[in-house]
Structure formats: C-alpha cells, structure tokens
Amino acid sequence: MTENAGGGLPPLPTTVVGSYSVPEWLERLKTEYYQRRISAAHLAEIHDVAIKAAVKDQERAGIDIVSDGELRRDNDIDYFLARIPGVHIAQRAKSDYYDYYDAAVTAPLPEDDKQYRLRGTTPPDPPGAKDVPGLGLAGDFEFTRALTDRPVKFSFTGPFSLSRRITVADGVYQNRAELVRALARRLNTEARALVDAGAEFLQIDEPFLAGYPDQAALAVEAVNIVTDGVPATWGLHVCYGNRYARPSWEGHYDFLFPEVLEARVDQLVLEFARKGLEDLRLIKEYAWPAALGLGVIDVKSPSVESPELVAARIRRALEYIDPGRLVVNPDCGLRHLAPEVARSKLRAMVSGAAIVRSELRASSTSHSPASGDNDSQTSGDNNVG
C-alpha cells in the first residue's frame, strides 16, 4: 500500500515530513520546563494547544495527510531515548530544550518477550517480569487523530539514528549493530501499539544515516525489524540533517542504493529542493519499486517557493516515476521556519501540486477514447515529463 492509494486521496497527495514550525514562545516555554521552572502538566497543556494550531494550519493550507508537527518533542532523539527502558540519562535538565542529552546503555536493553511484558498482556509472566510503560507514541497519535478528519502521518526517529547518540559501556554489546537491532525491536513494539490505536501512515526518520553512508545495509536491516508484522503504510525518510536549519552533511543518495531496495517500506521520502533534482536518476536507474516522497520545499531557506517552481519540480520527477507513485512533501521538517513562512510554503506546495494535478487530468481526458477507457497514468506521465 502506498500513501496515494485508497482513502479518498487525490493524485499527487500532499503531506509533511513530520515537524512543524516551533514558534519562539513555545521554544521559551520548553526551555523553562527543562530548567525546572514549569511543571510537566503545564507543558503538556501547552503542547496540546500548539498541536491543535499546527493541525489547523495544515488543514487550512490544504495538506492531504497531516501530522502533529512533532511539537511534543524536544529534538529528534531525546524524546525517544528518555522513554526507552534501559537507556540511562544521568542529567535531564538542559540549558536549552533543543540540546541533546548524554545517554548511555550499561546493560543490554530488555527484551519484551523475556524480561518485560507489555501492559494488557495476561499471565503467566516470565520470571522477574515487570510492566513496560512504553514510549507513549500511541497516545500522541490518538490525540492528533481526534483533531482532524484527514489522514494522519505519525513519524519517529529510526534505530540507526537513535544509536548514534548513545554511549555503550564496554562489554554490553559485541558491536554497535547489536544495539541498533535492539532499538529496532523496541520500535517494532511501539509501531504495533500505534497500529492498534488506529495509525495507518507511519514513517521512520533516519537523519543521521547520511553521515555514515557505509552503514546503509545495517540501517535497512533495522528498518525491516521495525516494520516486521506491522500492517501500515510505511515511509522511510532519509535527509542530510536539519539541525538549526543547516545540513549536517552533504552528498548524494548513491549511498542508499542498492541496499535500500531491500527495505520493506511503501515510500522513500527524500530531499530534492535544496540539493537539486539530479538524484532522481537513481529512482529509475535502480528501478525503485514503491512510492517516492518528493521534497519540493527547501526547509532551510526562509524564501517561499512559487507554486510554479513547485509544479516544475513535480513535472521533472514525473520523468522518472509515474504519478500514481508520487507524493509531494517538503524536504524535511519545518521546525526551524517562522510560522508564517511555514504556512506560506505549505500553501505554495499545495498550489503547485494542484497545477500538475490539473494538467494530468486534462491530459487524461484528451487522450481517453470516447468509450471512457482511461489510461491516465501513461498519458499524464508523457504530457508533464
């Protein structure tokens, strides 16, 4: 299943990658919490308000598949590590909410089927079993699901990237790959809970992978552990980092191929607007079989793209992939953009997709026989390439 299949979605559906603009007032309040000046309950109420506004912004912009903007999270790593049993964080106060924790693993992470059990399971328990509270991601999804009638995408950082921010004590694992696999198994458990809560669109983010291109095979192996047995539409987002609106690495997506062809996902979500469209060749060269999430908005620049520029980028992509397998999104998360800039960029993205959607529709009509037989994908691809 791909994101533009079923569910009443239009051709070239629009979505976000995950994070949404974090306004300055929210940044200040998050930092107040990490400096122990406001309570967790107070911050939770603030997050609820911010998420409601983010969802409404996406709806008003015309986004087809919305997200919670990841606004409960301090950054792309700590929100998860702080909740994973067995990950030790000695100092949880921060001078700035966006800083990273110093996290460590001093013993193998617990395995659910041996040492722990999930809430809701029935006895008998294994010896020494105790409840695992989980990461709470299903609750985050349920809150957002109740706010909108539109499909909701829920994203979380993948096991490879999480592992890069963990110090591992000597002798705990034979190698770091074992830690990556252990994190993947934990995320698989969370993904199952998300689907049980009604999630249909899940996305794994690997923002650190571009910095370790020789580890692509391991990252893909871990992705498949996460998605194993979880009936959802899965996306895999790989970018070049988005720390303070700057890339952490530079390069091309050649390092992903051919390894990524083994990933059991329905969509590969990549950045193109900032980097250029040259790497689209890889989609055709390696016959990528699933959908492509096409980055058409540069999230590292405050300049707002025109709908015409967005449309031109989509048309170029249609030279390499048919429209039934193309999803339109920004390069990465919008967290570092000012709110009005983020809203304007989303409106431009939606308008640009609508332009090409209309062209595809017109091409389909003009090439269809009078009997109504419609070969829209072929005629549309030839018309806008």
C-alpha positions as CSV (number, residue, x, y, z in Angstrom):
1,M,0.0,0.0,0.0
2,T,1.3,3.5,-0.9
3,E,0.2,6.8,0.6
4,N,-1.7,7.8,-2.5
5,A,-3.7,4.6,-2.6
6,G,-7.2,4.4,-1.3
7,G,-8.7,6.6,1.4
8,G,-10.0,9.1,-1.0
9,L,-6.6,10.8,-1.5
10,P,-6.1,12.7,-4.8
11,P,-3.4,12.0,-7.2
12,L,-0.1,13.6,-6.1
13,P,-1.2,13.8,-2.5
14,T,0.5,16.4,-0.3
15,T,1.9,15.8,3.2
16,V,4.5,16.9,5.6
17,V,7.6,15.1,6.7
18,G,7.0,15.4,10.4
19,S,7.9,18.5,12.4
20,Y,6.1,21.8,12.1
21,S,7.2,25.4,12.9
22,V,8.2,25.8,16.6
23,P,7.3,29.4,17.5
24,E,9.6,31.4,19.8
25,W,7.1,31.4,22.6
26,L,7.0,27.6,22.6
27,E,10.7,27.3,22.5
28,R,11.0,29.6,25.6
29,L,8.4,27.5,27.5
30,K,10.0,24.2,26.6
31,T,13.3,25.6,27.9
32,E,11.6,26.7,31.0
33,Y,10.4,23.2,31.6
34,Y,13.9,21.7,31.2
35,Q,15.2,24.3,33.6
36,R,12.6,23.1,36.1
37,R,10.6,26.3,36.1
38,I,7.3,25.0,34.9
39,S,5.6,21.6,35.5
40,A,5.3,18.7,33.1
41,A,1.5,19.0,33.4
42,H,1.7,22.7,32.4
43,L,3.9,21.9,29.4
44,A,1.6,19.1,28.3
45,E,-1.3,21.6,28.2
46,I,0.8,24.0,26.1
47,H,1.7,21.2,23.7
48,D,-1.9,20.3,23.3
49,V,-2.7,23.9,22.2
50,A,0.3,24.1,19.9
51,I,-0.6,20.8,18.2
52,K,-4.2,21.9,17.6
53,A,-2.9,25.1,15.9
54,A,-0.4,23.1,13.8
55,V,-3.1,20.7,12.6
56,K,-5.4,23.6,11.8
57,D,-2.6,25.3,9.8
58,Q,-2.1,22.2,7.7
59,E,-5.8,21.8,7.1
60,R,-6.1,25.4,6.0
61,A,-3.1,25.1,3.7
62,G,-4.9,22.1,2.1
63,I,-2.5,19.4,3.1
64,D,-3.9,15.9,2.4
65,I,-2.1,13.9,5.1
66,V,-1.3,15.9,8.3
67,S,0.9,15.4,11.3
68,D,1.1,16.6,14.9
69,G,4.1,18.6,14.0
70,E,6.2,16.6,16.5
71,L,5.6,19.6,18.8
72,R,5.8,17.5,22.0
73,R,9.4,16.6,21.2
74,D,12.5,18.5,22.3
75,N,14.5,17.2,19.4
76,D,14.7,14.2,17.1
77,I,16.4,11.9,19.6
78,D,15.8,12.6,23.2
79,Y,12.0,12.3,23.2
80,F,12.5,8.6,22.4
81,L,15.7,7.8,24.4
82,A,14.2,9.2,27.6
83,R,11.4,6.7,27.3
84,I,13.2,3.6,26.3
85,P,13.8,1.2,29.2
86,G,17.5,0.5,29.7
87,V,18.7,3.9,28.4
88,H,20.3,5.8,31.2
89,I,20.3,9.6,31.2
90,A,22.0,11.0,34.3
91,Q,21.2,14.7,33.8
92,R,17.8,15.6,32.4
93,A,17.9,19.3,32.9
94,K,19.0,21.3,29.9
95,S,20.1,24.9,29.3
96,D,18.2,24.9,26.1
97,Y,15.4,22.5,25.2
98,Y,16.9,21.6,21.8
99,D,20.2,20.4,23.3
100,Y,20.9,16.6,23.2
101,Y,21.1,14.5,26.3
102,D,24.1,12.4,27.2
103,A,22.6,9.0,27.1
104,A,24.2,5.7,27.9
105,V,23.5,1.9,27.9
106,T,25.2,0.0,30.6
107,A,23.4,-3.3,30.2
108,P,21.6,-5.0,27.3
109,L,18.2,-3.4,26.6
110,P,15.4,-5.5,28.0
111,E,13.7,-7.9,25.6
112,D,9.9,-7.8,25.9
113,D,9.4,-11.5,25.4
114,K,12.0,-12.4,28.1
115,Q,12.3,-9.8,30.9
116,Y,9.4,-7.5,30.4
117,R,5.8,-7.7,29.5
118,L,3.6,-5.0,27.9
119,R,0.6,-3.6,29.8
120,G,-2.6,-5.5,28.8
121,T,-1.0,-8.9,28.5
122,T,-2.2,-11.8,30.5
123,P,-0.3,-14.1,32.9
124,P,1.7,-16.3,33.2
125,D,4.6,-13.8,33.0
126,P,8.2,-14.9,32.6
127,P,10.3,-14.9,35.9
128,G,11.1,-11.4,37.1
129,A,8.7,-9.8,34.6
130,K,7.5,-6.2,35.2
131,D,5.4,-3.7,33.3
132,V,6.9,-1.7,30.5
133,P,5.3,1.7,30.2
134,G,6.1,2.1,26.5
135,L,7.1,5.3,24.8
136,G,3.6,6.8,24.8
137,L,3.6,7.2,21.0
138,A,0.1,5.7,20.6
139,G,-1.3,8.3,23.0
140,D,0.4,11.0,21.0
141,F,-1.3,9.7,17.8
142,E,-4.7,9.3,19.4
143,F,-4.7,12.9,20.5
144,T,-4.0,14.1,16.9
145,R,-6.4,11.6,15.4
146,A,-9.2,13.2,17.4
147,L,-8.4,16.7,16.0
148,T,-9.0,16.1,12.3
149,D,-10.9,14.1,9.7
150,R,-7.8,13.9,7.5
151,P,-5.4,11.1,7.4
152,V,-2.6,11.4,10.0
153,K,1.0,10.5,9.4
154,F,3.0,9.6,12.5
155,S,6.8,9.7,12.3
156,F,9.5,8.6,14.7
157,T,13.3,8.5,14.6
158,G,14.7,5.2,13.4
159,P,17.0,2.9,15.3
160,F,20.2,3.7,13.5
161,S,20.0,7.4,14.2
162,L,19.0,6.8,17.8
163,S,22.0,4.6,18.3
164,R,24.4,7.4,17.3
165,R,23.5,9.4,20.4
166,I,24.1,6.6,22.9
167,T,27.4,5.7,24.6
168,V,27.7,2.0,25.1
169,A,29.6,0.6,28.1
170,D,32.3,-1.9,27.4
171,G,31.1,-5.5,27.1
172,V,27.4,-4.6,26.8
173,Y,27.2,-5.5,23.1
174,Q,29.7,-7.2,20.8
175,N,29.3,-4.3,18.4
176,R,27.1,-1.3,17.8
177,A,25.0,-3.2,15.3
178,E,23.5,-5.2,18.1
179,L,22.4,-2.0,19.8
180,V,20.8,-0.9,16.6
181,R,18.8,-4.1,16.3
182,A,17.7,-3.9,20.0
183,L,16.4,-0.4,19.4
184,A,14.6,-1.7,16.3
185,R,12.8,-4.4,18.2
186,R,11.7,-1.8,20.8
187,L,10.4,0.5,18.0
188,N,8.6,-2.5,16.4
189,T,6.7,-2.9,19.7
190,E,5.7,0.8,19.6
191,A,4.7,0.5,15.9
192,R,2.3,-2.3,16.8
193,A,0.8,-0.2,19.5
194,L,0.4,2.7,17.1
195,V,-1.5,0.5,14.6
196,D,-3.7,-0.9,17.4
197,A,-4.6,2.8,18.1
198,G,-5.6,3.3,14.5
199,A,-2.5,4.6,12.8
200,E,-2.3,3.9,9.1
201,F,0.6,6.0,7.9
202,L,3.9,5.5,9.8
203,Q,7.3,7.0,8.9
204,I,10.8,6.1,10.1
205,D,13.2,9.0,10.0
206,E,17.0,8.4,9.7
207,P,18.5,11.9,9.8
208,F,22.0,10.5,10.8
209,L,22.4,7.9,8.1
210,A,23.8,10.3,5.5
211,G,26.8,10.8,7.9
212,Y,27.5,7.1,7.9
213,P,27.0,6.1,4.3
214,D,28.8,2.7,4.8
215,Q,26.1,1.7,7.3
216,A,23.2,1.8,4.8
217,A,22.8,-2.0,4.9
218,L,22.6,-2.1,8.7
219,A,20.1,0.8,8.7
220,V,17.9,-1.0,6.2
221,E,18.1,-4.3,8.2
222,A,17.0,-2.4,11.3
223,V,14.1,-0.7,9.3
224,N,12.9,-4.1,8.4
225,I,12.9,-5.2,12.0
226,V,10.8,-2.1,12.9
227,T,8.2,-2.7,10.1
228,D,8.0,-6.5,10.5
229,G,4.5,-7.7,11.0
230,V,3.1,-4.1,11.3
231,P,0.2,-3.6,8.8
232,A,0.7,0.1,8.0
233,T,1.7,2.2,5.1
234,W,5.4,2.7,5.8
235,G,7.6,5.6,4.8
236,L,11.4,5.9,5.2
237,H,12.8,9.4,5.3
238,V,16.5,10.0,4.7
239,C,17.8,13.5,4.6
240,Y,21.1,15.3,5.2
241,G,20.2,16.6,8.7
242,N,18.3,19.7,9.7
243,R,20.0,21.0,12.8
244,Y,19.3,24.7,13.3
245,A,18.2,24.9,9.6
246,R,21.6,23.7,8.4
247,P,22.5,20.4,6.8
248,S,24.8,18.2,8.9
249,W,26.2,16.5,5.8
250,E,26.4,17.0,2.1
251,G,26.4,14.5,-0.8
252,H,24.2,12.4,-3.0
253,Y,21.8,9.5,-2.4
254,D,24.0,7.0,-4.2
255,F,25.0,5.5,-0.8
256,L,21.4,4.3,-0.3
257,F,21.4,2.1,-3.4
258,P,21.1,-0.7,-3.9
259,E,20.8,-1.5,-0.2
260,V,17.5,0.4,0.2
261,L,15.8,-1.8,-2.4
262,E,15.7,-4.4,0.4
263,A,13.7,-2.0,2.7
264,R,10.2,-3.3,3.4
265,V,8.6,0.2,3.1
266,D,6.0,1.7,0.9
267,Q,7.6,5.0,0.3
268,L,11.1,6.6,0.2
269,V,11.0,10.2,1.4
270,L,13.9,12.2,0.1
271,E,15.1,15.8,-0.1
272,F,15.5,17.4,-3.5
273,A,14.5,21.1,-3.3
274,R,17.7,22.2,-1.6
275,K,20.1,19.7,-3.2
276,G,18.7,19.8,-6.7
277,L,16.9,17.1,-8.7
278,E,20.0,15.2,-10.0
279,D,19.5,12.2,-7.7
280,L,16.1,11.5,-9.3
281,R,18.1,9.4,-11.8
282,L,18.6,6.8,-9.0
283,I,14.9,6.1,-8.9
284,K,14.9,5.0,-12.5
285,E,18.4,3.6,-12.6
286,Y,17.7,1.2,-9.7
287,A,14.0,0.7,-10.6
288,W,12.8,1.8,-7.1
289,P,9.6,-0.2,-6.9
290,A,7.5,1.7,-4.4
291,A,6.4,5.3,-3.9
292,L,8.6,8.4,-3.7
293,G,8.0,11.2,-1.3
294,L,9.4,14.1,-3.4
295,G,10.9,17.0,-1.4
296,V,9.8,20.2,-3.3
297,I,10.2,22.8,-0.5
298,D,13.6,23.9,0.9
299,V,13.1,23.9,4.7
300,K,16.5,25.5,5.3
301,S,15.6,28.7,3.4
302,P,13.1,31.3,4.5
303,S,12.4,32.2,0.9
304,V,8.9,31.0,-0.2
305,E,8.8,29.0,-3.4
306,S,6.3,29.9,-6.0
307,P,3.6,27.4,-7.0
308,E,5.1,27.4,-10.4
309,L,8.5,26.3,-9.1
310,V,6.9,23.5,-7.1
311,A,5.0,22.4,-10.2
312,A,8.2,22.4,-12.2
313,R,9.9,20.1,-9.7
314,I,7.0,17.7,-9.8
315,R,7.0,17.6,-13.6
316,R,10.7,16.8,-13.5
317,A,10.0,13.9,-11.1
318,L,7.4,12.6,-13.4
319,E,10.2,11.9,-15.9
320,Y,11.4,9.2,-13.5
321,I,8.3,7.9,-11.8
322,D,4.7,7.5,-12.7
323,P,2.2,9.9,-10.9
324,G,0.5,7.1,-9.1
325,R,3.6,6.6,-7.1
326,L,4.5,10.2,-6.3
327,V,3.7,12.0,-3.0
328,V,4.5,15.7,-2.6
329,N,6.2,16.9,0.6
330,P,8.8,19.4,1.9
331,D,12.5,18.3,2.0
332,C,12.3,17.7,5.8
333,G,10.6,19.0,8.9
334,L,9.5,22.7,9.1
335,R,10.5,23.2,12.8
336,H,13.1,26.0,12.1
337,L,10.9,28.1,9.9
338,A,8.9,31.0,11.2
339,P,5.2,30.2,11.5
340,E,4.1,32.5,8.6
341,V,6.9,31.2,6.4
342,A,5.9,27.6,7.1
343,R,2.3,28.4,6.3
344,S,3.2,30.2,3.1
345,K,5.5,27.3,1.9
346,L,2.8,24.7,2.5
347,R,0.2,26.8,0.6
348,A,2.7,27.1,-2.3
349,M,3.3,23.3,-2.2
350,V,-0.4,22.6,-2.3
351,S,-1.0,25.0,-5.2
352,G,1.9,23.6,-7.1
353,A,0.6,20.1,-6.8
354,A,-2.8,21.3,-7.9
355,I,-1.3,22.8,-11.0
356,V,0.2,19.5,-12.1
357,R,-2.8,17.5,-10.9
358,S,-4.9,19.6,-13.3
359,E,-2.5,19.0,-16.1
360,L,-2.7,15.3,-15.5
361,R,-6.4,15.4,-15.5
362,A,-6.6,17.4,-18.7
363,S,-4.1,15.0,-20.4
364,S,-6.1,12.0,-19.3
365,T,-9.3,13.5,-20.7
366,S,-7.7,14.5,-24.0
367,H,-6.1,11.1,-24.6
368,S,-9.1,8.9,-23.4
369,P,-11.2,7.2,-26.1
370,A,-14.9,8.2,-26.3
371,S,-15.8,5.0,-24.6
372,G,-14.3,6.3,-21.4
373,D,-11.4,3.9,-21.2
374,N,-8.8,6.0,-19.2
375,D,-5.1,5.5,-19.4
376,S,-4.4,8.4,-17.2
377,Q,-1.0,7.3,-15.8
378,T,0.6,6.8,-19.2
379,S,-0.8,9.9,-20.9
380,G,-0.1,12.1,-17.8
381,D,3.5,10.9,-17.5
382,N,4.2,11.7,-21.1
383,N,2.5,15.0,-21.0
384,V,4.2,16.6,-18.0
385,G,7.6,15.0,-18.2
